[in-house]
Amino acid sequence: MEIPSGVYDVLTDDRTVIAGDRVQIPFDLDRALYEQVNKVLKEIGGRWDGRKAVRAHVFPFQVEGFMRACLATREFPSRFEQGWYPTPERVVHDMLEHAAIRDGMSVLEPSAGTGSIAGPAAGRGAVVDCVEIDARRAHVLREQGAARRVVEADFLDLDPLDCPTGYRRVVMNPPFSAAVQHVKHAMGFLADDGTLIAVMPESVMWHSDRATVEFRELIALAEGEFIRLPDESFVPSGTSVCTVLLVVDAEPGGPLPTHGWHQRQPRQLDLFAMA
Ligand SMILES: C[S@@+](CC[C@H](N)C(=O)[O-])C[C@H]1O[C@@H](n2cnc3c(N)ncnc32)[C@H](O)[C@@H]1O
């Protein structure tokens, strides 16, 4: 979405401070302009913190580089487009506890946003590859420098067999509009002894459409677990959606369609190529 020109002028004003995880505007705006600025910053993921010591919009990620990229194009990605809800710290902590990452472990984050999970995973010694569909968020990931590789792409278009090996861990908080599809696709990138940890909407526990029912059956076969997260878990990211954490281990010859499973499938012969 386009940044309205009045908002652009405020954000590029010399007095505006954009640093770390916050945007601070230390001068008065008329009510209408303030509402516009507030709307844009909230849509980008910020939350107004009116405490005397803060008085700034605070973001659940380092906003500086991200904002620079937005201002360069005079556009911003609305948080509602592509289901962008950064994973709050508390949830990331739980995910990484389940992941039990060891130094040098390969990790895939296939809908990496601005790195709320990827950054801390790298901080624990993982070698992290990220996929992100949005150019600006991919730019932020590259600037952060925590990931070994950042692929700007639609994850669902990527072929697991283009990866030489599977990842020991897949950690993800996919767009909830297609969460089951993303998680199933991600299994194709998982090593045969790997673990997948995904934040999913709580509705995955009870939705009765065929894809979700089959997904639950697959997880049950693999003895995976849906762990309910506290109701308020995503409030810091501006949504009260109820969520679960899926933790599922792969095993050689097990039911999950892992990277090894894909490798074992017979390749379809392209008979026409021989003509
Ligand atoms: C719920 S957010 C989570 C972001 C990040 N994982 C985090 O925890 O902060 C989902 C992210 O997936 C990205 N996304 C949406 N569709 C995608 C796709 N098809 N391929 C790759 N990334 C996608 C969105 O741009 C967004 O950044």
The ligand as a Gaussian input file, in Angstrom:
#p B3LYP/6-31G(d) Opt

LIG

0 1
 C        2.525000     -15.174000      10.277000
 S        3.825000     -14.346000       9.444000
 C        5.194000     -15.004000      10.299000
 C        6.487000     -14.364000       9.987000
 C        7.689000     -14.992000      10.690000
 N        7.681000     -16.428000      10.518000
 C        7.650000     -14.662000      12.140000
 O        7.397000     -15.550000      12.911000
 O        7.825000     -13.520000      12.500000
 C        3.812000     -15.196000       7.848000
 C        4.883000     -14.730000       6.875000
 O        4.790000     -15.568000       5.722000
 C        5.017000     -14.812000       4.557000
 N        4.367000     -15.534000       3.464000
 C        3.061000     -15.545000       3.116000
 N        2.854000     -16.372000       2.075000
 C        4.070000     -16.903000       1.756000
 C        4.510000     -17.811000       0.780000
 N        3.640000     -18.374000      -0.069000
 N        5.819000     -18.129000       0.710000
 C        6.701000     -17.571000       1.593000
 N        6.344000     -16.694000       2.555000
 C        5.048000     -16.359000       2.651000
 C        4.374000     -13.469000       4.861000
 O        4.900000     -12.453000       4.042000
 C        4.747000     -13.320000       6.352000
 O        5.976000     -12.655000       6.480000

